[in-house]
Amino acid sequence: MDPASTLVGLAEISLALAGFAAIVLVLATRSAALEPDTAANIRVMVLNAVGSAFACLVGVAILALEVPTPLAWRLSSAFVLAGIVAASGLNQLLFLRHLESPNLRLTAIWWSIAVVGCAIHLVNTLGVLGPPSFGLFFLGLVVLLSQAAAQFVHMVSTLIARSAA
């Protein structure tokens, strides 16, 4: 398995998910404005999808610099971890704190997945389970992308339920 081509493939999947979300969003908002919870969910979903693509390309860029393998995955995971923390903090400050009545159960689910992804990248950065590896880096990205996919499914089901009502 070539890490660079695998990461490029995952980046393509991430961007495809964001593109599908944009299409669904355009079609869904033709008739009415989105509820604040739905808008916040979509914002985080797109952030996760585009962020996953960007993180994949960071891994490819670090490989292109011919950084030694364990260090490349340590740097890649550290960069992704820092990005997740920064993006989550900014999203919380700028958007999520303005919600009047957030869905706490759903928020707990999204944060749980993000924490698992962060933990995987932290383990890889610190080399806790052995030398930093492509496998852990990739797994951390897949967890973050799975969060975006779950949010996409939630968005579509919410919009379908709203249009059926």
Rosetta blueprint (number, residue, H / E / L):
1 M L
2 D L
3 P H
4 A H
5 S H
6 T H
7 L H
8 V H
9 G H
10 L H
11 A H
12 E H
13 I H
14 S H
15 L H
16 A H
17 L H
18 A H
19 G H
20 F H
21 A H
22 A H
23 I H
24 V H
25 L H
26 V H
27 L H
28 A H
29 T L
30 R L
31 S L
32 A L
33 A L
34 L L
35 E L
36 P H
37 D H
38 T H
39 A H
40 A H
41 N H
42 I H
43 R H
44 V H
45 M H
46 V H
47 L H
48 N H
49 A H
50 V H
51 G H
52 S H
53 A H
54 F H
55 A H
56 C H
57 L H
58 V H
59 G H
60 V H
61 A H
62 I H
63 L H
64 A H
65 L L
66 E L
67 V L
68 P L
69 T H
70 P H
71 L H
72 A H
73 W H
74 R H
75 L H
76 S H
77 S H
78 A H
79 F H
80 V H
81 L H
82 A H
83 G H
84 I H
85 V H
86 A H
87 A H
88 S H
89 G H
90 L H
91 N H
92 Q H
93 L H
94 L H
95 F L
96 L H
97 R H
98 H H
99 L L
100 E L
101 S L
102 P L
103 N L
104 L H
105 R H
106 L H
107 T H
108 A H
109 I H
110 W H
111 W H
112 S H
113 I H
114 A H
115 V H
116 V H
117 G H
118 C H
119 A H
120 I H
121 H H
122 L H
123 V H
124 N H
125 T H
126 L H
127 G L
128 V L
129 L L
130 G L
131 P L
132 P L
133 S L
134 F H
135 G H
136 L H
137 F H
138 F H
139 L H
140 G H
141 L H
142 V H
143 V H
144 L H
145 L H
146 S H
147 Q H
148 A H
149 A H
150 A H
151 Q H
152 F H
153 V H
154 H H
155 M H
156 V H
157 S H
158 T H
159 L H
160 I H
161 A H
162 R H
163 S H
164 A H
165 A L
